[in-house]
Amino acid sequence: MKNEGAYAVLARAAALEARGARVVRLEIGQPGFETPEHVSRAGVEAIESGKTKYAAPNGDARLRDAVAAYLSRTRGVGYDAEEIVVGPGAKPGLFLPALAVIDAGRGDEVVYPDPGFPTYAAMAEASGGVGRPVPLRRDGASFDMKALEETVNEKTKMIVINSPGNPTGGVMPREDVERVAALAKKFNCWVLSDEIYSRLIYDTEDENDIFSIASLDGMKERTILVDGFSKTYCMTGWRLGWVACPTSLAERLKLLTVHSVGCVASFTQEAGIVALTGPQDSVREMRDEYRARRDYLVDALNATPGFRCPEPAGAFYVFPEFTFPCTAQELADYLLDDAHVALLPGTDFGANGERHLRLSYVGPMEDLREAVARIRRSLARKFPDM
């Protein structure tokens, strides 16, 4: 397996900073906002009251009830606590279902977006499955649906969708989601729906109104819905996420949790309950701020020679295409070394990410403005004829 590119760039940027450089950090998808105060306070109070012991492997029943209520409120899909498994972040919600359902001996295939979150390829490989990356359309909003329909077949065990998506920020049109559902039914396979950015969609008036594939007829029983607290509630370091799935699969995931991570910290779960059931103003304010940053960065990159940047409808990434005579890795390396701007090559997300960069706009607006100015100066020196 390969490491996530973001962590490698993070380390290189930290080394430059240790030598006194001022690096503008656009490489990692970590919200620049603090965890909401009432959520942090709940975690502190839980520690102070002694909630530091082992917890149930599938999560505290009160948190699972809160997740079920949250899913009903935001997706319009009814779940009960036995269909929820809590984990230390959303990544176990990707890996453990793959381990539970993929049979290497049968040659089971996992279909996933390329470019896409690197864990999708890793979980297919670790489970012994056959990874089948599928290209996205040029604007990054969805699969190339013709390519997807040519890829899914009788050996497909799981189709992974991610909307809004990383690295493109794309939001799949409803008709494409419905076509994915039709394929899953036709070939009797699972859909793993990674909805970690679900509250960060910019063209909806109500950020609580989320369309999930699980809400379509006949899809709840074959959908593995993955979400968590890191992006929505700025809780990346708290390590808290969940899976919603049929009870029979949830029982398997509970066993895998017992033998891998054991359980999630009790005090973290207390903070999670408060995050889901408490005030949601911070989510709306964060989304509005990200929209303004997106608008600036898309316009600025499109005004920079050599870039074409689609407008993402969600998450907090832009994924511009470039025309410079170099690879994505070479361009990302150059901009870090010369401009001291940390960003990621599109190939960190799959072979189809070539000719692209990923920039995260979680930082303050002044950092984005400085990054654009540095990128323009650096590229003008490197490619004066562009």
C-alpha positions as CSV (number, residue, x, y, z in Angstrom):
1,M,0.0,0.0,0.0
2,K,1.0,3.6,-0.5
3,N,1.0,6.4,2.0
4,E,-1.5,9.3,1.7
5,G,0.3,12.0,-0.2
6,A,-1.0,14.7,2.2
7,Y,1.0,13.3,5.0
8,A,4.2,13.2,3.0
9,V,3.8,16.9,1.9
10,L,2.9,17.8,5.4
11,A,6.2,16.4,6.6
12,R,8.2,18.2,3.9
13,A,6.4,21.5,4.6
14,A,7.2,21.1,8.3
15,A,10.8,20.6,7.5
16,L,10.9,23.8,5.5
17,E,9.2,25.6,8.4
18,A,11.8,24.2,10.8
19,R,14.4,26.0,8.7
20,G,12.6,29.2,9.0
21,A,10.5,29.3,5.9
22,R,6.9,30.6,5.9
23,V,4.9,27.9,4.1
24,V,1.3,28.5,3.1
25,R,-0.5,25.3,3.8
26,L,-3.1,24.2,1.3
27,E,-2.2,20.5,1.4
28,I,-4.4,18.9,4.1
29,G,-8.2,18.6,4.5
30,Q,-8.2,19.7,8.1
31,P,-10.8,22.5,9.0
32,G,-9.1,25.7,10.1
33,F,-11.9,26.4,12.6
34,E,-11.8,25.2,16.2
35,T,-14.1,22.5,17.5
36,P,-17.3,24.2,18.7
37,E,-16.8,25.3,22.3
38,H,-19.8,23.5,23.7
39,V,-18.6,20.3,22.1
40,S,-15.1,20.6,23.6
41,R,-16.6,21.4,27.0
42,A,-18.6,18.2,26.9
43,G,-15.4,16.2,26.3
44,V,-13.6,17.9,29.1
45,E,-16.4,17.5,31.5
46,A,-16.6,13.8,30.6
47,I,-13.0,13.3,31.4
48,E,-13.4,15.3,34.6
49,S,-16.3,13.1,35.6
50,G,-14.3,9.9,35.1
51,K,-15.7,8.7,31.7
52,T,-12.3,7.3,30.7
53,K,-13.1,3.6,30.8
54,Y,-13.7,1.0,28.1
55,A,-16.8,1.5,26.0
56,A,-19.0,-0.9,24.0
57,P,-17.2,-2.0,20.8
58,N,-20.0,-0.7,18.5
59,G,-20.4,2.6,20.5
60,D,-22.3,4.0,23.4
61,A,-26.0,3.3,23.0
62,R,-26.8,7.0,23.5
63,L,-24.5,8.0,20.7
64,R,-25.9,5.4,18.4
65,D,-29.4,6.6,19.1
66,A,-28.2,10.2,18.4
67,V,-26.6,9.1,15.1
68,A,-29.8,7.3,14.1
69,A,-31.9,10.4,14.9
70,Y,-29.4,12.6,13.0
71,L,-29.7,10.3,9.9
72,S,-33.5,10.4,10.1
73,R,-33.4,14.2,10.4
74,T,-30.8,14.8,7.6
75,R,-31.4,11.9,5.1
76,G,-35.0,11.0,5.8
77,V,-33.9,7.4,6.4
78,G,-34.9,5.5,9.5
79,Y,-32.2,3.6,11.3
80,D,-32.1,2.1,14.8
81,A,-29.2,1.8,17.1
82,E,-28.4,-1.7,16.2
83,E,-27.7,-0.6,12.6
84,I,-25.0,1.9,13.8
85,V,-21.4,1.1,14.5
86,V,-19.2,3.8,16.0
87,G,-15.5,3.9,15.2
88,P,-12.3,6.0,15.8
89,G,-12.9,8.3,12.8
90,A,-14.6,7.4,9.5
91,K,-11.7,5.4,8.1
92,P,-12.7,2.2,10.0
93,G,-16.0,2.7,8.3
94,L,-14.2,2.2,5.0
95,F,-11.8,-0.5,5.9
96,L,-13.9,-2.8,8.1
97,P,-16.8,-3.2,5.7
98,A,-14.3,-4.1,3.0
99,L,-12.8,-6.7,5.3
100,A,-16.2,-8.0,6.2
101,V,-17.7,-8.4,2.7
102,I,-14.8,-8.9,0.2
103,D,-13.9,-12.5,-0.6
104,A,-10.4,-12.6,-2.2
105,G,-11.0,-16.3,-3.2
106,R,-13.9,-15.3,-5.4
107,G,-12.1,-12.4,-7.0
108,D,-14.5,-9.8,-5.6
109,E,-14.0,-6.4,-7.2
110,V,-14.2,-3.0,-5.6
111,V,-15.2,-0.1,-7.9
112,Y,-14.1,3.4,-6.8
113,P,-13.6,6.9,-8.3
114,D,-10.2,7.9,-9.8
115,P,-9.2,10.5,-8.8
116,G,-10.5,9.6,-5.4
117,F,-9.6,9.3,-1.7
118,P,-6.5,7.1,-1.5
119,T,-8.1,4.8,1.2
120,Y,-10.5,3.4,-1.4
121,A,-7.7,1.7,-3.3
122,A,-5.9,0.7,-0.1
123,M,-9.0,-0.9,1.4
124,A,-9.6,-2.9,-1.8
125,E,-6.0,-4.2,-1.7
126,A,-5.9,-4.9,2.0
127,S,-9.1,-6.9,1.8
128,G,-7.7,-9.0,-1.0
129,G,-10.2,-7.6,-3.5
130,V,-9.5,-6.4,-7.0
131,G,-9.5,-2.6,-7.3
132,R,-11.3,-1.2,-10.3
133,P,-10.8,2.5,-10.6
134,V,-13.3,4.4,-12.7
135,P,-12.5,7.9,-14.2
136,L,-14.5,11.0,-13.3
137,R,-16.0,13.3,-15.9
138,R,-14.0,16.4,-16.6
139,D,-15.7,18.7,-14.0
140,G,-15.1,16.1,-11.3
141,A,-18.7,16.1,-10.2
142,S,-19.4,12.4,-10.9
143,F,-18.2,9.3,-12.5
144,D,-17.9,9.0,-16.3
145,M,-21.1,7.1,-16.2
146,K,-20.4,5.2,-19.4
147,A,-17.1,4.0,-18.0
148,L,-18.8,3.0,-14.7
149,E,-21.5,1.0,-16.5
150,E,-18.8,-0.8,-18.5
151,T,-16.8,-1.6,-15.3
152,V,-19.5,-2.9,-12.9
153,N,-20.1,-6.6,-13.6
154,E,-21.0,-9.9,-11.9
155,K,-17.7,-9.9,-9.9
156,T,-18.4,-6.4,-8.4
157,K,-18.9,-6.7,-4.7
158,M,-18.8,-3.0,-3.8
159,I,-19.2,0.3,-5.6
160,V,-17.8,3.3,-3.7
161,I,-19.3,6.7,-4.1
162,N,-18.1,9.9,-2.4
163,S,-20.3,13.0,-2.7
164,P,-19.3,15.7,-2.1
165,G,-16.0,14.2,-3.2
166,N,-12.3,14.4,-2.3
167,P,-10.3,15.6,-4.2
168,T,-12.7,17.4,-6.6
169,G,-15.4,18.8,-4.4
170,G,-17.9,17.4,-6.9
171,V,-21.5,16.6,-5.9
172,M,-23.1,13.8,-7.9
173,P,-26.3,14.6,-9.7
174,R,-29.3,12.7,-8.4
175,E,-29.7,11.0,-11.8
176,D,-26.2,9.6,-11.6
177,V,-26.8,8.3,-8.0
178,E,-30.0,6.6,-9.3
179,R,-27.9,4.9,-12.0
180,V,-25.4,3.7,-9.4
181,A,-28.4,2.3,-7.4
182,A,-29.7,0.5,-10.5
183,L,-26.3,-1.1,-11.1
184,A,-26.1,-2.2,-7.5
185,K,-29.5,-3.9,-7.8
186,K,-28.7,-5.4,-11.1
187,F,-25.5,-7.0,-10.0
188,N,-26.5,-7.5,-6.3
189,C,-23.6,-5.6,-4.8
190,W,-23.0,-3.2,-2.0
191,V,-22.7,0.6,-2.3
192,L,-20.3,2.2,0.2
193,S,-21.4,5.8,0.4
194,D,-18.8,8.0,1.9
195,E,-20.7,11.1,3.1
196,I,-18.1,12.7,5.3
197,Y,-18.6,16.1,3.5
198,S,-22.4,15.8,3.4
199,R,-23.0,19.1,5.4
200,L,-20.7,21.1,3.1
201,I,-22.8,21.5,-0.1
202,Y,-23.1,25.1,-1.2
203,D,-26.2,25.2,-3.5
204,T,-28.7,24.1,-0.8
205,E,-30.6,26.5,1.4
206,D,-30.7,24.0,4.2
207,E,-27.5,22.2,5.0
208,N,-29.5,19.6,7.0
209,D,-31.3,18.4,3.8
210,I,-29.0,15.7,2.5
211,F,-29.7,13.4,-0.4
212,S,-28.3,9.9,0.2
213,I,-28.4,6.9,-2.0
214,A,-29.7,5.0,1.1
215,S,-33.0,6.9,0.7
216,L,-33.8,5.4,-2.7
217,D,-36.2,2.5,-2.9
218,G,-34.5,-0.8,-2.1
219,M,-31.1,0.7,-1.3
220,K,-31.0,1.0,2.5
221,E,-30.4,-2.8,2.8
222,R,-27.4,-2.7,0.4
223,T,-25.9,0.7,1.4
224,I,-23.0,1.1,3.8
225,L,-23.3,4.8,4.8
226,V,-20.1,6.3,6.3
227,D,-19.9,9.7,8.0
228,G,-18.3,11.3,11.0
229,F,-17.4,14.4,13.0
230,S,-14.1,15.5,11.5
231,K,-15.2,17.8,8.8
232,T,-18.7,18.9,10.0
233,Y,-17.7,19.7,13.6
234,C,-14.0,20.3,13.1
235,M,-13.1,17.3,15.2
236,T,-10.3,15.7,13.2
237,G,-8.1,14.9,16.2
238,W,-11.0,13.5,18.3
239,R,-11.3,10.5,16.0
240,L,-15.0,9.8,15.8
241,G,-17.1,8.4,13.0
242,W,-19.8,5.9,12.2
243,V,-21.2,3.4,9.8
244,A,-24.9,2.8,9.2
245,C,-25.7,-0.5,7.6
246,P,-28.0,-3.6,7.9
247,T,-27.9,-5.3,11.3
248,S,-26.3,-8.5,10.0
249,L,-23.3,-6.5,8.6
250,A,-23.2,-4.3,11.8
251,E,-22.6,-7.5,13.8
252,R,-19.7,-8.4,11.7
253,L,-18.2,-4.9,12.0
254,K,-18.6,-5.0,15.7
255,L,-16.5,-8.2,15.8
256,L,-13.8,-6.6,13.6
257,T,-13.8,-3.6,15.9
258,V,-13.3,-5.8,18.9
259,H,-10.2,-7.4,17.4
260,S,-8.7,-4.2,15.8
261,V,-9.4,-1.0,17.7
262,G,-11.4,-2.3,20.6
263,C,-13.6,0.7,21.2
264,V,-13.8,4.5,20.9
265,A,-12.8,6.7,23.9
266,S,-15.8,7.3,26.2
267,F,-15.2,11.0,26.6
268,T,-14.9,11.4,22.8
269,Q,-18.4,9.8,22.4
270,E,-19.8,12.2,25.0
271,A,-18.6,15.1,22.8
272,G,-20.1,13.5,19.8
273,I,-23.6,13.3,21.4
274,V,-23.5,17.0,22.2
275,A,-22.2,17.8,18.6
276,L,-25.2,16.0,17.0
277,T,-27.9,17.1,19.5
278,G,-26.7,20.7,20.3
279,P,-26.7,23.9,18.4
280,Q,-25.7,23.7,14.7
281,D,-25.0,27.3,14.0
282,S,-21.3,26.7,13.7
283,V,-21.9,24.3,10.8
284,R,-23.9,26.9,8.8
285,E,-21.3,29.7,9.5
286,M,-18.4,27.4,8.5
287,R,-20.2,26.5,5.2
288,D,-20.8,30.1,4.4
289,E,-17.2,31.0,5.0
290,Y,-16.0,28.1,2.9
291,R,-18.3,29.2,0.0
292,A,-16.6,32.7,0.0
293,R,-13.2,31.1,0.0
294,R,-14.1,28.8,-2.8
295,D,-15.5,31.6,-4.9
296,Y,-12.3,33.6,-4.5
297,L,-10.0,30.7,-5.2
298,V,-11.9,29.5,-8.3
299,D,-11.9,33.0,-9.8
300,A,-8.2,33.6,-8.9
301,L,-7.0,30.3,-10.5
302,N,-9.1,30.8,-13.6
303,A,-7.5,34.2,-14.0
304,T,-4.0,32.6,-13.7
305,P,-2.5,31.6,-17.0
306,G,-2.1,27.8,-17.3
307,F,-5.1,26.8,-15.1
308,R,-8.7,25.8,-15.7
309,C,-10.6,25.4,-12.4
310,P,-14.2,24.0,-12.3
311,E,-16.3,25.4,-9.5
312,P,-16.8,22.6,-6.9
313,A,-20.3,22.3,-5.4
314,G,-19.1,20.9,-2.0
315,A,-16.3,19.9,0.4
316,F,-13.4,22.3,0.7
317,Y,-11.1,21.5,-2.2
318,V,-10.5,22.8,-5.7
319,F,-9.0,20.5,-8.4
320,P,-7.7,22.7,-11.2
321,E,-6.3,21.3,-14.4
322,F,-3.1,22.8,-15.7
323,T,-1.3,23.0,-19.0
324,F,2.3,23.5,-17.9
325,P,4.9,21.2,-19.5
326,C,5.5,19.0,-16.5
327,T,3.8,16.3,-14.4
328,A,1.6,17.0,-11.5
329,Q,4.2,15.7,-9.0
330,E,6.9,18.0,-10.6
331,L,4.6,21.0,-10.4
332,A,3.6,20.4,-6.8
333,D,7.2,19.8,-5.8
334,Y,8.3,23.0,-7.5
335,L,5.6,25.1,-5.9
336,L,6.6,23.8,-2.5
337,D,10.3,24.4,-3.0
338,D,10.2,27.7,-4.8
339,A,7.0,29.4,-3.7
340,H,6.7,27.6,-0.3
341,V,3.1,26.7,-1.1
342,A,2.1,23.2,0.0
343,L,-0.5,21.5,-2.2
344,L,-1.0,18.1,-3.6
345,P,-0.5,16.6,-7.1
346,G,-3.6,15.1,-8.5
347,T,-1.8,11.8,-9.0
348,D,-1.9,11.3,-5.2
349,F,-5.6,10.5,-5.8
350,G,-5.1,8.1,-8.7
351,A,-3.6,8.0,-12.2
352,N,-6.4,10.0,-13.6
353,G,-5.4,12.9,-11.4
354,E,-2.4,13.7,-13.7
355,R,-2.4,17.3,-15.0
356,H,-4.2,18.4,-11.8
357,L,-3.4,19.9,-8.5
358,R,-5.5,19.8,-5.3
359,L,-5.7,22.9,-3.1
360,S,-7.6,22.8,0.2
361,Y,-9.2,26.1,1.1
362,V,-9.7,25.5,4.8
363,G,-7.2,28.2,5.8
364,P,-8.0,31.9,6.2
365,M,-8.7,34.1,3.2
366,E,-5.4,36.0,3.6
367,D,-3.5,32.7,3.2
368,L,-5.4,32.0,0.0
369,R,-4.5,35.4,-1.4
370,E,-0.9,35.0,-0.4
371,A,-0.8,31.5,-1.9
372,V,-2.2,32.7,-5.3
373,A,0.3,35.6,-5.4
374,R,3.2,33.3,-4.7
375,I,2.0,30.7,-7.2
376,R,1.7,33.4,-9.9
377,R,5.2,34.8,-9.3
378,S,6.8,31.4,-9.1
379,L,5.1,30.1,-12.3
380,A,6.0,33.3,-14.2
381,R,9.7,32.6,-13.4
382,K,9.5,28.9,-14.3
383,F,7.3,29.3,-17.4
384,P,7.8,32.9,-18.7
385,D,6.1,32.0,-22.1
386,M,2.8,30.8,-20.6
